[in-house]
Amino acid sequence: MISTIGFIIICLACITQIVYLILKKTEPFSHFLLLAASLLLFAETTVRSVKIQFVAVTNTFESLIFFSATICLVLFIYRLRSGSRSFPFVVFGGTITAIILLAIASSPLASCTRIPVHVIFRTTKKAIGIPLGNY
């Protein structure tokens, strides 16, 4: 649910960017929307991390949410540091990228089921040839 709200906020930021690109004016506030979405997506990652007691980037869904949050945070910092000299198409392209990543995360391509950590460790140990023992 938190990631859905973040997705909606990113879409609102994209709409405001499109309007200001068409009007050819400096866009004043969509980077704050991107910050809010980034914080919500990081909160979703934190909640899932607490639930599985491990950093929640163990499947495609969680990784895409994390990458989208990181893109939004980088766009916010870029826009804040560059001010009016920022390239609006760079911010717009990054926003579209974040939207695409979240759309893929919500599609059937990315499962949102949690993988237990011990299964990940067992699979990793098998893949690199470490004897499993009583783990």
N, CA, C and O atoms as a GROMACS GRO file, in nm:
protein
  540
    1MET      N    1   0.082  -0.119   0.000
    1MET     CA    2   0.000   0.000   0.000
    1MET      C    3   0.087   0.126   0.000
    1MET      O    4   0.056   0.224  -0.068
    2ILE      N    5   0.195   0.122   0.076
    2ILE     CA    6   0.284   0.238   0.082
    2ILE      C    7   0.348   0.262  -0.055
    2ILE      O    8   0.360   0.376  -0.099
    3SER      N    9   0.387   0.154  -0.121
    3SER     CA   10   0.449   0.170  -0.253
    3SER      C   11   0.349   0.221  -0.357
    3SER      O   12   0.388   0.290  -0.451
    4THR      N   13   0.221   0.188  -0.340
    4THR     CA   14   0.119   0.240  -0.431
    4THR      C   15   0.104   0.391  -0.415
    4THR      O   16   0.090   0.463  -0.514
    5ILE      N   17   0.106   0.438  -0.292
    5ILE     CA   18   0.098   0.583  -0.268
    5ILE      C   19   0.221   0.651  -0.327
    5ILE      O   20   0.210   0.759  -0.385
    6GLY      N   21   0.338   0.590  -0.311
    6GLY     CA   22   0.460   0.644  -0.370
    6GLY      C   23   0.451   0.651  -0.521
    6GLY      O   24   0.495   0.748  -0.582
    7PHE      N   25   0.393   0.547  -0.582
    7PHE     CA   26   0.375   0.545  -0.727
    7PHE      C   27   0.284   0.659  -0.772
    7PHE      O   28   0.311   0.725  -0.872
    8ILE      N   29   0.176   0.682  -0.698
    8ILE     CA   30   0.083   0.790  -0.732
    8ILE      C   31   0.151   0.926  -0.721
    8ILE      O   32   0.130   1.014  -0.804
    9ILE      N   33   0.233   0.943  -0.617
    9ILE     CA   34   0.304   1.070  -0.600
    9ILE      C   35   0.404   1.092  -0.714
    9ILE      O   36   0.418   1.204  -0.763
   10ILE      N   37   0.473   0.987  -0.755
   10ILE     CA   38   0.566   1.000  -0.868
   10ILE      C   39   0.491   1.034  -0.996
   10ILE      O   40   0.539   1.114  -1.077
   11CYS      N   41   0.374   0.976  -1.015
   11CYS     CA   42   0.292   1.010  -1.133
   11CYS      C   43   0.248   1.156  -1.130
   11CYS      O   44   0.247   1.223  -1.233
   12LEU      N   45   0.213   1.206  -1.012
   12LEU     CA   46   0.177   1.348  -1.000
   12LEU      C   47   0.296   1.437  -1.032
   12LEU      O   48   0.281   1.540  -1.097
   13ALA      N   49   0.415   1.398  -0.986
   13ALA     CA   50   0.536   1.474  -1.018
   13ALA      C   51   0.559   1.475  -1.170
   13ALA      O   52   0.597   1.577  -1.227
   14CYS      N   53   0.537   1.361  -1.233
   14CYS     CA   54   0.556   1.352  -1.378
   14CYS      C   55   0.457   1.441  -1.452
   14CYS      O   56   0.493   1.506  -1.550
   15ILE      N   57   0.332   1.444  -1.406
   15ILE     CA   58   0.231   1.528  -1.470
   15ILE      C   59   0.269   1.676  -1.458
   15ILE      O   60   0.257   1.751  -1.554
   16THR      N   61   0.313   1.717  -1.339
   16THR     CA   62   0.353   1.858  -1.324
   16THR      C   63   0.475   1.890  -1.410
   16THR      O   64   0.485   2.001  -1.464
   17GLN      N   65   0.567   1.795  -1.423
   17GLN     CA   66   0.683   1.818  -1.510
   17GLN      C   67   0.641   1.832  -1.655
   17GLN      O   68   0.694   1.917  -1.727
   18ILE      N   69   0.547   1.752  -1.699
   18ILE     CA   70   0.499   1.761  -1.838
   18ILE      C   71   0.435   1.897  -1.862
   18ILE      O   72   0.460   1.960  -1.965
   19VAL      N   73   0.352   1.943  -1.768
   19VAL     CA   74   0.286   2.073  -1.784
   19VAL      C   75   0.389   2.184  -1.796
   19VAL      O   76   0.379   2.269  -1.884
   20TYR      N   77   0.490   2.182  -1.707
   20TYR     CA   78   0.590   2.288  -1.712
   20TYR      C   79   0.684   2.275  -1.831
   20TYR      O   80   0.738   2.376  -1.878
   21LEU      N   81   0.704   2.154  -1.882
   21LEU     CA   82   0.782   2.139  -2.006
   21LEU      C   83   0.708   2.197  -2.125
   21LEU      O   84   0.768   2.260  -2.212
   22ILE      N   85   0.577   2.176  -2.129
   22ILE     CA   86   0.497   2.232  -2.238
   22ILE      C   87   0.494   2.384  -2.230
   22ILE      O   88   0.502   2.452  -2.332
   23LEU      N   89   0.481   2.437  -2.108
   23LEU     CA   90   0.477   2.583  -2.090
   23LEU      C   91   0.615   2.647  -2.100
   23LEU      O   92   0.626   2.770  -2.107
   24LYS      N   93   0.720   2.564  -2.101
   24LYS     CA   94   0.859   2.611  -2.108
   24LYS      C   95   0.893   2.707  -1.994
   24LYS      O   96   0.957   2.810  -2.014
   25LYS      N   97   0.848   2.671  -1.874
   25LYS     CA   98   0.878   2.748  -1.755
   25LYS      C   99   0.957   2.660  -1.658
   25LYS      O  100   0.959   2.538  -1.670
   26THR      N  101   1.022   2.726  -1.562
   26THR     CA  102   1.095   2.651  -1.459
   26THR      C  103   0.995   2.587  -1.363
   26THR      O  104   0.908   2.655  -1.309
   27GLU      N  105   1.009   2.461  -1.344
   27GLU     CA  106   0.917   2.384  -1.260
   27GLU      C  107   0.960   2.398  -1.114
   27GLU      O  108   1.074   2.367  -1.081
   28PRO      N  109   0.870   2.443  -1.024
   28PRO     CA  110   0.914   2.479  -0.889
   28PRO      C  111   0.905   2.372  -0.781
   28PRO      O  112   0.976   2.384  -0.681
   29PHE      N  113   0.824   2.268  -0.796
   29PHE     CA  114   0.799   2.185  -0.678
   29PHE      C  115   0.795   2.034  -0.699
   29PHE      O  116   0.776   1.962  -0.601
   30SER      N  117   0.810   1.982  -0.818
   30SER     CA  118   0.797   1.837  -0.836
   30SER      C  119   0.910   1.761  -0.766
   30SER      O  120   0.893   1.644  -0.732
   31HIS      N  121   1.023   1.825  -0.745
   31HIS     CA  122   1.131   1.755  -0.676
   31HIS      C  123   1.094   1.726  -0.530
   31HIS      O  124   1.145   1.630  -0.472
   32PHE      N  125   1.008   1.807  -0.472
   32PHE     CA  126   0.960   1.777  -0.336
   32PHE      C  127   0.866   1.657  -0.337
   32PHE      O  128   0.863   1.579  -0.242
   33LEU      N  129   0.789   1.643  -0.444
   33LEU     CA  130   0.705   1.523  -0.458
   33LEU      C  131   0.793   1.399  -0.474
   33LEU      O  132   0.761   1.293  -0.420
   34LEU      N  133   0.903   1.413  -0.548
   34LEU     CA  134   0.994   1.301  -0.564
   34LEU      C  135   1.058   1.262  -0.430
   34LEU      O  136   1.079   1.144  -0.403
   35LEU      N  137   1.089   1.362  -0.348
   35LEU     CA  138   1.143   1.332  -0.215
   35LEU      C  139   1.041   1.257  -0.130
   35LEU      O  140   1.076   1.160  -0.062
   36ALA      N  141   0.916   1.302  -0.133
   36ALA     CA  142   0.811   1.234  -0.056
   36ALA      C  143   0.794   1.090  -0.104
   36ALA      O  144   0.780   0.998  -0.022
   37ALA      N  145   0.794   1.070  -0.234
   37ALA     CA  146   0.781   0.934  -0.288
   37ALA      C  147   0.901   0.849  -0.249
   37ALA      O  148   0.885   0.732  -0.214
   38SER      N  149   1.020   0.908  -0.253
   38SER     CA  150   1.140   0.835  -0.215
   38SER      C  151   1.133   0.790  -0.069
   38SER      O  152   1.167   0.677  -0.036
   39LEU      N  153   1.089   0.881   0.018
   39LEU     CA  154   1.078   0.845   0.160
   39LEU      C  155   0.974   0.734   0.182
   39LEU      O  156   0.995   0.645   0.263
   40LEU      N  157   0.863   0.741   0.109
   40LEU     CA  158   0.762   0.635   0.120
   40LEU      C  159   0.816   0.500   0.071
   40LEU      O  160   0.791   0.397   0.133
   41LEU      N  161   0.889   0.502  -0.039
   41LEU     CA  162   0.942   0.377  -0.092
   41LEU      C  163   1.050   0.320  -0.001
   41LEU      O  164   1.060   0.198   0.017
   42PHE      N  165   1.133   0.407   0.057
   42PHE     CA  166   1.232   0.359   0.154
   42PHE      C  167   1.162   0.306   0.279
   42PHE      O  168   1.210   0.210   0.341
   43ALA      N  169   1.049   0.367   0.318
   43ALA     CA  170   0.972   0.316   0.432
   43ALA      C  171   0.917   0.177   0.402
   43ALA      O  172   0.917   0.089   0.489
   44GLU      N  173   0.872   0.156   0.279
   44GLU     CA  174   0.824   0.023   0.239
   44GLU      C  175   0.937  -0.079   0.248
   44GLU      O  176   0.917  -0.191   0.296
   45THR      N  177   1.055  -0.041   0.203
   45THR     CA  178   1.170  -0.131   0.211
   45THR      C  179   1.205  -0.160   0.356
   45THR      O  180   1.239  -0.273   0.390
   46THR      N  181   1.197  -0.060   0.441
   46THR     CA  182   1.228  -0.078   0.583
   46THR      C  183   1.126  -0.170   0.650
   46THR      O  184   1.163  -0.257   0.729
   47VAL      N  185   0.999  -0.151   0.620
   47VAL     CA  186   0.895  -0.236   0.677
   47VAL      C  187   0.917  -0.381   0.636
   47VAL      O  188   0.908  -0.472   0.719
   48ARG      N  189   0.945  -0.403   0.510
   48ARG     CA  190   0.969  -0.540   0.463
   48ARG      C  191   1.097  -0.597   0.523
   48ARG      O  192   1.104  -0.717   0.549
   49SER      N  193   1.197  -0.513   0.545
   49SER     CA  194   1.321  -0.559   0.607
   49SER      C  195   1.298  -0.604   0.751
   49SER      O  196   1.353  -0.705   0.794
   50VAL      N  197   1.216  -0.530   0.823
   50VAL     CA  198   1.185  -0.567   0.962
   50VAL      C  199   1.107  -0.698   0.964
   50VAL      O  200   1.129  -0.782   1.052
   51LYS      N  201   1.017  -0.717   0.869
   51LYS     CA  202   0.937  -0.839   0.866
   51LYS      C  203   1.023  -0.964   0.842
   51LYS      O  204   1.001  -1.068   0.903
   52ILE      N  205   1.122  -0.953   0.752
   52ILE     CA  206   1.204  -1.071   0.721
   52ILE      C  207   1.334  -1.072   0.799
   52ILE      O  208   1.413  -1.166   0.786
   53GLN      N  209   1.359  -0.970   0.881
   53GLN     CA  210   1.478  -0.958   0.964
   53GLN      C  211   1.606  -0.967   0.882
   53GLN      O  212   1.704  -1.029   0.923
   54PHE      N  213   1.603  -0.903   0.767
   54PHE     CA  214   1.717  -0.899   0.676
   54PHE      C  215   1.691  -0.784   0.578
   54PHE      O  216   1.576  -0.745   0.559
   55VAL      N  217   1.795  -0.730   0.518
   55VAL     CA  218   1.776  -0.620   0.423
   55VAL      C  219   1.688  -0.669   0.308
   55VAL      O  220   1.719  -0.769   0.243
   56ALA      N  221   1.580  -0.597   0.283
   56ALA     CA  222   1.477  -0.644   0.189
   56ALA      C  223   1.512  -0.609   0.045
   56ALA      O  224   1.448  -0.522  -0.014
   57VAL      N  225   1.609  -0.674  -0.009
   57VAL     CA  226   1.636  -0.667  -0.152
   57VAL      C  227   1.659  -0.809  -0.204
   57VAL      O  228   1.746  -0.834  -0.287
   58THR      N  229   1.579  -0.902  -0.151
   58THR     CA  230   1.599  -1.043  -0.182
   58THR      C  231   1.518  -1.092  -0.300
   58THR      O  232   1.536  -1.206  -0.343
   59ASN      N  233   1.430  -1.009  -0.353
   59ASN     CA  234   1.357  -1.050  -0.474
   59ASN      C  235   1.340  -0.930  -0.566
   59ASN      O  236   1.380  -0.819  -0.533
   60THR      N  237   1.281  -0.953  -0.680
   60THR     CA  238   1.270  -0.850  -0.783
   60THR      C  239   1.184  -0.733  -0.737
   60THR      O  240   1.219  -0.617  -0.760
   61PHE      N  241   1.073  -0.762  -0.672
   61PHE     CA  242   0.982  -0.657  -0.625
   61PHE      C  243   1.054  -0.559  -0.533
   61PHE      O  244   1.047  -0.438  -0.553
   62GLU      N  245   1.122  -0.611  -0.433
   62GLU     CA  246   1.190  -0.526  -0.336
   62GLU      C  247   1.305  -0.449  -0.400
   62GLU      O  248   1.329  -0.333  -0.368
   63SER      N  249   1.377  -0.513  -0.491
   63SER     CA  250   1.489  -0.447  -0.558
   63SER      C  251   1.441  -0.332  -0.645
   63SER      O  252   1.502  -0.225  -0.646
   64LEU      N  253   1.332  -0.352  -0.718
   64LEU     CA  254   1.279  -0.246  -0.803
   64LEU      C  255   1.227  -0.128  -0.721
   64LEU      O  256   1.244  -0.013  -0.761
   65ILE      N  257   1.165  -0.157  -0.607
   65ILE     CA  258   1.121  -0.049  -0.518
   65ILE      C  259   1.242   0.029  -0.467
   65ILE      O  260   1.240   0.152  -0.463
   66PHE      N  261   1.346  -0.042  -0.427
   66PHE     CA  262   1.467   0.023  -0.376
   66PHE      C  263   1.532   0.109  -0.485
   66PHE      O  264   1.571   0.223  -0.458
   67PHE      N  265   1.544   0.056  -0.606
   67PHE     CA  266   1.605   0.133  -0.715
   67PHE      C  267   1.522   0.257  -0.750
   67PHE      O  268   1.578   0.364  -0.776
   68SER      N  269   1.391   0.243  -0.750
   68SER     CA  270   1.304   0.356  -0.779
   68SER      C  271   1.317   0.464  -0.671
   68SER      O  272   1.322   0.582  -0.703
   69ALA      N  273   1.323   0.423  -0.546
   69ALA     CA  274   1.342   0.519  -0.437
   69ALA      C  275   1.476   0.590  -0.449
   69ALA      O  276   1.486   0.710  -0.424
   70THR      N  277   1.578   0.515  -0.487
   70THR     CA  278   1.711   0.575  -0.502
   70THR      C  279   1.712   0.675  -0.617
   70THR      O  280   1.772   0.782  -0.605
   71ILE      N  281   1.648   0.642  -0.728
   71ILE     CA  282   1.640   0.734  -0.841
   71ILE      C  283   1.568   0.863  -0.799
   71ILE      O  284   1.614   0.972  -0.832
   72CYS      N  285   1.458   0.851  -0.727
   72CYS     CA  286   1.385   0.970  -0.683
   72CYS      C  287   1.470   1.055  -0.590
   72CYS      O  288   1.468   1.178  -0.599
   73LEU      N  289   1.545   0.992  -0.500
   73LEU     CA  290   1.631   1.068  -0.410
   73LEU      C  291   1.744   1.138  -0.484
   73LEU      O  292   1.776   1.253  -0.455
   74VAL      N  293   1.804   1.069  -0.582
   74VAL     CA  294   1.910   1.131  -0.662
   74VAL      C  295   1.856   1.248  -0.744
   74VAL      O  296   1.922   1.350  -0.757
   75LEU      N  297   1.735   1.234  -0.798
   75LEU     CA  298   1.674   1.344  -0.873
   75LEU      C  299   1.646   1.463  -0.783
   75LEU      O  300   1.665   1.578  -0.823
   76PHE      N  301   1.600   1.436  -0.661
   76PHE     CA  302   1.576   1.545  -0.567
   76PHE      C  303   1.706   1.619  -0.536
   76PHE      O  304   1.709   1.742  -0.537
   77ILE      N  305   1.812   1.545  -0.508
   77ILE     CA  306   1.941   1.608  -0.476
   77ILE      C  307   1.994   1.684  -0.597
   77ILE      O  308   2.046   1.795  -0.583
   78TYR      N  309   1.982   1.626  -0.715
   78TYR     CA  310   2.027   1.694  -0.837
   78TYR      C  311   1.953   1.826  -0.855
   78TYR      O  312   2.014   1.930  -0.881
   79ARG      N  313   1.822   1.822  -0.842
   79ARG     CA  314   1.741   1.943  -0.863
   79ARG      C  315   1.769   2.047  -0.755
   79ARG      O  316   1.769   2.167  -0.782
   80LEU      N  317   1.793   2.001  -0.632
   80LEU     CA  318   1.821   2.093  -0.523
   80LEU      C  319   1.958   2.160  -0.540
   80LEU      O  320   1.972   2.280  -0.515
   81ARG      N  321   2.057   2.083  -0.581
   81ARG     CA  322   2.192   2.138  -0.594
   81ARG      C  323   2.207   2.225  -0.719
   81ARG      O  324   2.278   2.326  -0.716
   82SER      N  325   2.141   2.188  -0.827
   82SER     CA  326   2.159   2.265  -0.951
   82SER      C  327   2.063   2.384  -0.959
   82SER      O  328   2.088   2.478  -1.034
   83GLY      N  329   1.956   2.380  -0.885
   83GLY     CA  330   1.861   2.492  -0.883
   83GLY      C  331   1.797   2.514  -1.018
   83GLY      O  332   1.747   2.420  -1.081
   84SER      N  333   1.799   2.638  -1.064
   84SER     CA  334   1.733   2.671  -1.191
   84SER      C  335   1.818   2.630  -1.311
   84SER      O  336   1.771   2.636  -1.425
   85ARG      N  337   1.943   2.589  -1.287
   85ARG     CA  338   2.028   2.546  -1.398
   85ARG      C  339   2.008   2.400  -1.435
   85ARG      O  340   2.071   2.350  -1.528
   86SER      N  341   1.922   2.330  -1.364
   86SER     CA  342   1.902   2.188  -1.392
   86SER      C  343   1.836   2.170  -1.528
   86SER      O  344   1.759   2.255  -1.575
   87PHE      N  345   1.867   2.058  -1.590
   87PHE     CA  346   1.805   2.025  -1.718
   87PHE      C  347   1.671   1.957  -1.691
   87PHE      O  348   1.669   1.849  -1.631
   88PRO      N  349   1.561   2.016  -1.734
   88PRO     CA  350   1.430   1.958  -1.702
   88PRO      C  351   1.410   1.820  -1.765
   88PRO      O  352   1.337   1.738  -1.711
   89PHE      N  353   1.476   1.795  -1.879
   89PHE     CA  354   1.459   1.664  -1.943
   89PHE      C  355   1.531   1.554  -1.866
   89PHE      O  356   1.491   1.437  -1.874
   90VAL      N  357   1.636   1.589  -1.794
   90VAL     CA  358   1.705   1.490  -1.710
   90VAL      C  359   1.614   1.448  -1.595
   90VAL      O  360   1.601   1.329  -1.567
   91VAL      N  361   1.553   1.544  -1.530
   91VAL     CA  362   1.462   1.514  -1.419
   91VAL      C  363   1.340   1.438  -1.471
   91VAL      O  364   1.294   1.343  -1.408
   92PHE      N  365   1.288   1.480  -1.584
   92PHE     CA  366   1.172   1.412  -1.643
   92PHE      C  367   1.207   1.268  -1.682
   92PHE      O  368   1.130   1.176  -1.656
   93GLY      N  369   1.323   1.248  -1.744
   93GLY     CA  370   1.365   1.113  -1.781
   93GLY      C  371   1.385   1.023  -1.660
   93GLY      O  372   1.349   0.905  -1.664
   94GLY      N  373   1.441   1.078  -1.554
   94GLY     CA  374   1.457   1.000  -1.431
   94GLY      C  375   1.323   0.966  -1.368
   94GLY      O  376   1.305   0.856  -1.315
   95THR      N  377   1.230   1.059  -1.374
   95THR     CA  378   1.097   1.033  -1.319
   95THR      C  379   1.026   0.924  -1.398
   95THR      O  380   0.962   0.837  -1.340
   96ILE      N  381   1.038   0.928  -1.529
   96ILE     CA  382   0.979   0.822  -1.613
   96ILE      C  383   1.044   0.687  -1.582
   96ILE      O  384   0.975   0.585  -1.577
   97THR      N  385   1.175   0.687  -1.560
   97THR     CA  386   1.245   0.563  -1.525
   97THR      C  387   1.193   0.507  -1.393
   97THR      O  388   1.171   0.387  -1.382
   98ALA      N  389   1.173   0.593  -1.294
   98ALA     CA  390   1.119   0.548  -1.165
   98ALA      C  391   0.978   0.492  -1.182
   98ALA      O  392   0.943   0.392  -1.120
   99ILE      N  393   0.897   0.556  -1.266
   99ILE     CA  394   0.762   0.507  -1.291
   99ILE      C  395   0.766   0.370  -1.358
   99ILE      O  396   0.690   0.280  -1.321
  100ILE      N  397   0.855   0.353  -1.455
  100ILE     CA  398   0.865   0.224  -1.524
  100ILE      C  399   0.908   0.114  -1.428
  100ILE      O  400   0.854   0.004  -1.431
  101LEU      N  401   1.005   0.144  -1.342
  101LEU     CA  402   1.050   0.043  -1.245
  101LEU      C  403   0.938   0.004  -1.150
  101LEU      O  404   0.921  -0.114  -1.119
  102LEU      N  405   0.861   0.101  -1.103
  102LEU     CA  406   0.750   0.068  -1.014
  102LEU      C  407   0.637  -0.005  -1.087
  102LEU      O  408   0.569  -0.089  -1.029
  103ALA      N  409   0.618   0.028  -1.214
  103ALA     CA  410   0.516  -0.044  -1.292
  103ALA      C  411   0.557  -0.190  -1.310
  103ALA      O  412   0.473  -0.279  -1.302
  104ILE      N  413   0.684  -0.213  -1.334
  104ILE     CA  414   0.732  -0.352  -1.345
  104ILE      C  415   0.720  -0.423  -1.211
  104ILE      O  416   0.686  -0.541  -1.205
  105ALA      N  417   0.748  -0.350  -1.102
  105ALA     CA  418   0.738  -0.410  -0.969
  105ALA      C  419   0.596  -0.452  -0.937
  105ALA      O  420   0.576  -0.551  -0.866
  106SER      N  421   0.497  -0.380  -0.988
  106SER     CA  422   0.358  -0.414  -0.959
  106SER      C  423   0.299  -0.512  -1.060
  106SER      O  424   0.185  -0.555  -1.044
  107SER      N  425   0.375  -0.547  -1.161
  107SER     CA  426   0.325  -0.642  -1.262
  107SER      C  427   0.348  -0.786  -1.216
  107SER      O  428   0.419  -0.809  -1.118
  108PRO      N  429   0.290  -0.882  -1.285
  108PRO     CA  430   0.313  -1.022  -1.249
  108PRO      C  431   0.457  -1.068  -1.275
  108PRO      O  432   0.495  -1.177  -1.231
  109LEU      N  433   0.536  -0.988  -1.344
  109LEU     CA  434   0.676  -1.026  -1.368
  109LEU      C  435   0.757  -1.029  -1.240
  109LEU      O  436   0.851  -1.108  -1.229
  110ALA      N  437   0.721  -0.946  -1.143
  110ALA     CA  438   0.794  -0.937  -1.017
  110ALA      C  439   0.706  -0.989  -0.905
  110ALA      O  440   0.602  -0.930  -0.875
  111SER      N  441   0.747  -1.096  -0.845
  111SER     CA  442   0.672  -1.154  -0.735
  111SER      C  443   0.697  -1.073  -0.608
  111SER      O  444   0.810  -1.034  -0.583
  112CYS      N  445   0.594  -1.048  -0.529
  112CYS     CA  446   0.613  -0.974  -0.405
  112CYS      C  447   0.619  -1.066  -0.284
  112CYS      O  448   0.611  -1.020  -0.170
  113THR      N  449   0.632  -1.197  -0.306
  113THR     CA  450   0.645  -1.289  -0.194
  113THR      C  451   0.784  -1.278  -0.135
  113THR      O  452   0.883  -1.256  -0.205
  114ARG      N  453   0.789  -1.294  -0.005
  114ARG     CA  454   0.917  -1.284   0.065
  114ARG      C  455   0.987  -1.418   0.061
  114ARG      O  456   0.924  -1.523   0.075
  115ILE      N  457   1.118  -1.414   0.041
  115ILE     CA  458   1.199  -1.535   0.042
  115ILE      C  459   1.269  -1.542   0.177
  115ILE      O  460   1.339  -1.448   0.214
  116PRO      N  461   1.252  -1.651   0.252
  116PRO     CA  462   1.321  -1.661   0.380
  116PRO      C  463   1.473  -1.655   0.362
  116PRO      O  464   1.527  -1.707   0.264
  117VAL      N  465   1.539  -1.591   0.455
  117VAL     CA  466   1.682  -1.568   0.444
  117VAL      C  467   1.760  -1.699   0.442
  117VAL      O  468   1.858  -1.711   0.369
  118HIS      N  469   1.717  -1.798   0.523
  118HIS     CA  470   1.792  -1.923   0.527
  118HIS      C  471   1.787  -1.995   0.392
  118HIS      O  472   1.881  -2.067   0.358
  119VAL      N  473   1.681  -1.977   0.316
  119VAL     CA  474   1.674  -2.036   0.182
  119VAL      C  475   1.775  -1.968   0.090
  119VAL      O  476   1.840  -2.035   0.009
  120ILE      N  477   1.789  -1.838   0.102
  120ILE     CA  478   1.887  -1.765   0.021
  120ILE      C  479   2.027  -1.812   0.053
  120ILE      O  480   2.107  -1.836  -0.037
  121PHE      N  481   2.058  -1.825   0.182
  121PHE     CA  482   2.192  -1.868   0.221
  121PHE      C  483   2.220  -2.011   0.175
  121PHE      O  484   2.331  -2.040   0.129
  122ARG      N  485   2.122  -2.101   0.187
  122ARG     CA  486   2.143  -2.238   0.142
  122ARG      C  487   2.166  -2.243  -0.009
  122ARG      O  488   2.254  -2.315  -0.056
  123THR      N  489   2.088  -2.166  -0.084
  123THR     CA  490   2.104  -2.164  -0.229
  123THR      C  491   2.240  -2.107  -0.267
  123THR      O  492   2.305  -2.158  -0.358
  124THR      N  493   2.284  -2.003  -0.197
  124THR     CA  494   2.414  -1.943  -0.225
  124THR      C  495   2.526  -2.042  -0.195
  124THR      O  496   2.620  -2.055  -0.273
  125LYS      N  497   2.516  -2.112  -0.083
  125LYS     CA  498   2.619  -2.209  -0.047
  125LYS      C  499   2.625  -2.322  -0.149
  125LYS      O  500   2.734  -2.369  -0.182
  126LYS      N  501   2.510  -2.368  -0.197
  126LYS     CA  502   2.508  -2.472  -0.300
  126LYS      C  503   2.571  -2.422  -0.428
  126LYS      O  504   2.646  -2.494  -0.494
  127ALA      N  505   2.541  -2.298  -0.464
  127ALA     CA  506   2.590  -2.243  -0.590
  127ALA      C  507   2.741  -2.227  -0.591
  127ALA      O  508   2.804  -2.246  -0.695
  128ILE      N  509   2.800  -2.193  -0.476
  128ILE     CA  510   2.945  -2.174  -0.475
  128ILE      C  511   3.020  -2.296  -0.422
  128ILE      O  512   3.142  -2.293  -0.412
  129GLY      N  513   2.948  -2.403  -0.390
  129GLY     CA  514   3.011  -2.530  -0.356
  129GLY      C  515   3.056  -2.546  -0.213
  129GLY      O  516   3.148  -2.624  -0.186
  130ILE      N  517   2.996  -2.476  -0.119
  130ILE     CA  518   3.030  -2.491   0.022
  130ILE      C  519   2.945  -2.604   0.078
  130ILE      O  520   2.824  -2.605   0.057
  131PRO      N  521   3.007  -2.701   0.151
  131PRO     CA  522   2.928  -2.808   0.210
  131PRO      C  523   2.825  -2.752   0.309
  131PRO      O  524   2.857  -2.663   0.388
  132LEU      N  525   2.703  -2.803   0.304
  132LEU     CA  526   2.596  -2.745   0.381
  132LEU      C  527   2.601  -2.782   0.529
  132LEU      O  528   2.570  -2.698   0.614
  133GLY      N  529   2.638  -2.903   0.562
  133GLY     CA  530   2.643  -2.942   0.702
  133GLY      C  531   2.504  -2.938   0.764
  133GLY      O  532   2.406  -2.979   0.702
  134ASN      N  533   2.496  -2.890   0.886
  134ASN     CA  534   2.368  -2.884   0.958
  134ASN      C  535   2.306  -2.746   0.953
  134ASN      O  536   2.231  -2.711   1.044
  135TYR      N  537   2.330  -2.669   0.858
  135TYR     CA  538   2.277  -2.533   0.849
  135TYR      C  539   2.130  -2.531   0.827
  135TYR      O  540   2.071  -2.423   0.817
   0.00000   0.00000   0.00000
